[in-house]
């Protein structure tokens, strides 16, 4: 069989058809730091898009242009829908933007700040306000016990 009749994979066409990054259906709540991070990411996406255009755009590198366009759409949409939530006036109860320290049943202490979905990073001590952990802790005070998916926790500090 001749190579002319086989279908070679077209990597550029595949790259050009990158799916959009999923955008959450939940309200896009952000802390002041989260809003600054969105602004920086949007600026970076604009720069990447401009660089891809300057480098020849679609004619030269479809994958770079597709990635840049996808990121620009995502960060523009997230920035446009961002709802800035000011720091809570009181730290009596767990709320968006607070850092909560709790003790697990096995004695381990953990601390997380409750933030927006785009800024959440559990490895760096922050969880999304939509996470099961955050939802279990909302409205609780120091000394309260909350039932989380991983077991009960007692709140020991809110900052």
C-alpha positions in Angstrom: 0.0 0.0 0.0 1.3 3.4 -0.9 2.0 5.9 1.9 -0.2 8.4 0.0 -3.2 6.4 1.0 -2.5 6.1 4.8 -3.7 8.6 7.2 -0.8 10.1 9.0 -1.6 11.8 12.3 -1.7 15.6 11.9 -0.2 16.9 15.2 -0.7 20.5 14.2 -4.4 20.0 13.6 -4.7 18.1 16.9 -3.0 20.9 18.7 -5.2 23.5 17.1 -8.3 21.6 18.4 -7.3 21.9 22.1 -10.4 21.8 24.2 -11.1 24.8 26.3 -10.1 24.7 30.0 -13.2 23.8 32.0 -14.8 26.8 33.8 -16.5 26.0 37.0 -20.3 26.6 37.3 -19.8 27.9 40.8 -19.4 31.6 41.6 -15.9 32.7 41.0 -15.1 34.0 44.5 -11.6 35.3 45.0 -9.4 36.8 47.8 -7.4 40.0 47.1 -4.4 37.7 46.5 -6.4 35.5 44.2 -7.5 38.5 42.1 -3.9 39.6 41.8 -2.9 36.1 40.7 -5.7 36.2 38.1 -4.6 39.6 36.8 -1.0 38.3 36.5 -2.1 35.1 34.7 -4.3 37.1 32.3 -1.3 39.4 31.6 0.9 36.4 31.0 -1.7 34.9 28.7 -1.9 38.1 26.7 1.9 38.1 26.4 2.0 34.5 25.2 -0.8 35.2 22.7 1.1 38.2 21.3 4.3 36.2 21.2 2.6 33.4 19.3 1.2 35.9 16.8 4.5 37.6 16.4 6.2 34.3 15.7 3.9 33.6 12.8 0.8 32.4 14.5 -1.1 29.6 13.0 1.2 29.3 9.9 4.3 28.6 12.0 3.2 26.8 15.2 -0.4 25.9 15.6 0.1 24.3 19.0 1.6 27.5 20.5 -1.1 29.6 19.1 -3.8 27.2 20.2 -2.4 27.0 23.8 -2.1 30.8 24.0 -5.6 31.4 22.7 -7.1 28.8 25.0 -5.3 30.3 28.1 -6.3 33.8 27.1 -10.0 32.8 26.8 -9.9 31.0 30.2 -8.2 33.8 32.1 -10.2 36.5 30.5 -13.4 34.7 31.5 -12.2 34.0 35.0 -11.1 37.6 35.5 -14.5 38.9 34.1 -16.5 36.7 36.5 -14.3 37.2 39.6 -16.1 38.3 42.7 -13.7 39.9 45.2 -14.5 38.9 48.8 -13.0 41.1 51.4 -11.4 39.5 54.5 -13.9 38.7 57.2 -14.3 41.5 59.8 -14.4 38.9 62.6 -12.5 35.7 63.0 -15.1 34.1 65.3 -16.3 31.6 62.7 -14.8 29.9 59.7 -15.6 31.9 56.5 -14.2 32.5 53.0 -10.7 33.9 53.4 -10.0 32.6 56.9 -7.2 30.2 57.9 -8.6 27.4 60.0 -6.5 25.1 62.1 -8.0 21.8 63.2 -7.1 18.6 65.0 -7.9 15.3 63.5 -9.0 12.3 65.5 -5.5 10.8 65.3 -4.0 14.0 66.9 -2.6 15.5 63.7 -3.0 19.3 63.4 -3.6 20.8 60.0 -4.2 24.3 58.8 -5.8 25.5 55.6 -6.9 28.9 54.2 -10.2 28.8 52.4 -9.9 30.5 49.1 -11.3 30.6 45.5 -11.1 27.6 43.1 -8.3 29.0 41.0 -6.1 29.9 44.0 -6.6 26.6 45.9 -3.5 24.5 46.4 -3.7 22.0 49.3 0.1 21.4 49.1 0.6 25.1 49.9 -2.1 25.2 52.6 -5.2 26.4 50.8 -8.4 24.7 49.8 -11.3 25.8 47.6 -14.4 27.1 49.3 -16.2 24.4 47.3 -14.2 21.5 48.7 -15.9 19.1 51.1 -13.5 20.1 53.8 -14.3 23.8 53.5 -18.0 23.2 53.3 -17.9 21.1 56.5 -16.0 23.8 58.3 -18.0 26.9 57.3 -19.8 28.6 60.1 -18.0 26.6 62.8 -16.2 28.3 65.8 -13.2 27.4 67.8 -14.0 24.2 69.9 -16.7 23.0 67.4 -16.4 19.6 65.9 -17.0 19.1 62.1 -17.7 15.9 60.2 -15.4 15.8 57.2 -15.1 13.1 54.6 -11.9 11.9 56.4 -13.5 11.9 59.9 -14.3 14.3 62.6 -12.1 17.3 63.3 -12.0 19.9 66.1 -11.4 23.5 65.2 -8.6 24.9 67.4 -7.8 28.2 65.7 -9.3 30.7 63.2 -7.1 33.4 61.8 
